[in-house]
Amino acid sequence: MVNNYLYILIMDWNLIGTIIITALTVLGSSEAFKFYKSKLALKSKSMDLQGEYKEDLKKRVNRLEVLLTESSKEKDDQRFRIIKLTEEVATLRERVKFLEAENERLKKI
């Protein structure tokens, strides 16, 4: 009888242990599923943000290329103006030399 009672008690504990392990497994697997689902959602969101970031960088690079081209054209225009002004200054220096020489010649007369 005691043997029989002990056998039932052990079987009950085995059954309870099996139920507990099964419950933990089910809960754990559903929690694991939720965890991986949220992790996948975060990764997807991160990839979307990276895509937006890449698009923003592409727009910035394009804008900077346009600004660089405009700046280069403006620099070339300024360089051309400087060359023209240098020519005018050289011409004016020669005129001043000529006029000073003419002025000295006229003073001697």
C-alpha positions in Angstrom: 0.0 0.0 0.0 2.8 2.4 0.9 4.5 1.3 -2.2 1.4 2.0 -4.2 1.0 5.4 -2.6 4.6 6.3 -3.2 4.2 5.3 -6.8 1.2 7.6 -7.2 3.0 10.4 -5.5 6.0 10.1 -7.8 3.7 9.9 -10.8 1.9 13.0 -9.7 5.2 14.9 -9.3 6.3 13.7 -12.8 3.0 14.8 -14.2 3.3 18.2 -12.4 6.9 18.6 -13.6 5.9 17.8 -17.1 3.0 20.3 -17.0 5.3 23.0 -15.6 8.0 22.3 -18.2 5.5 22.3 -20.9 4.0 25.6 -19.7 7.4 27.2 -19.4 8.3 26.0 -22.9 5.1 27.3 -24.4 5.4 30.6 -22.6 9.1 30.8 -23.4 8.5 30.0 -27.1 5.8 32.7 -27.3 8.1 35.2 -25.6 10.9 34.2 -27.8 8.6 34.7 -30.8 7.7 38.1 -29.5 11.4 38.9 -28.9 12.5 37.9 -32.4 9.5 39.7 -33.9 10.3 42.9 -32.1 14.0 42.5 -33.0 13.1 42.0 -36.7 10.8 45.1 -36.5 13.6 47.2 -35.0 16.0 45.9 -37.7 13.6 46.8 -40.4 13.0 50.2 -38.9 16.8 50.7 -38.7 17.2 49.7 -42.3 14.5 52.2 -43.3 16.3 54.9 -41.4 19.6 53.9 -43.0 17.8 54.2 -46.4 16.5 57.6 -45.5 20.0 58.6 -44.3 21.5 57.4 -47.5 19.0 59.4 -49.6 19.7 62.5 -47.5 23.4 62.0 -48.0 22.9 61.6 -51.8 20.9 64.9 -51.8 23.6 66.7 -49.9 26.3 65.4 -52.1 24.4 66.5 -55.2 23.8 69.9 -53.7 27.5 70.2 -52.8 28.5 69.2 -56.3 26.3 71.9 -57.8 27.7 74.5 -55.3 31.3 73.4 -56.2 30.6 73.8 -59.9 29.1 77.2 -59.4 32.0 78.2 -57.2 34.5 77.0 -59.8 32.7 79.1 -62.5 32.7 82.1 -60.2 36.4 81.6 -59.4 37.2 81.4 -63.2 35.2 84.6 -63.8 37.0 86.4 -60.9 40.4 85.2 -62.3 39.4 86.6 -65.7 38.4 90.0 -64.2 41.8 90.1 -62.3 43.6 89.5 -65.6 41.7 92.3 -67.3 42.3 94.7 -64.4 46.0 93.8 -64.4 46.1 94.6 -68.1 44.4 98.0 -67.5 46.7 98.8 -64.6 49.7 98.0 -66.8 48.3 100.3 -69.6 47.6 103.1 -67.1 51.2 102.8 -65.8 52.5 103.2 -69.3 50.3 106.2 -69.9 51.4 107.8 -66.6 55.1 107.3 -67.6 54.4 108.8 -71.0 52.4 111.7 -69.4 55.2 112.3 -66.8 57.8 112.4 -69.5 55.7 114.7 -71.6 55.1 116.9 -68.6 58.8 117.1 -67.9 59.5 117.9 -71.6 56.9 120.7 -71.5 58.3 122.1 -68.3 61.7 122.5 -70.0 60.2 124.4 -72.9 
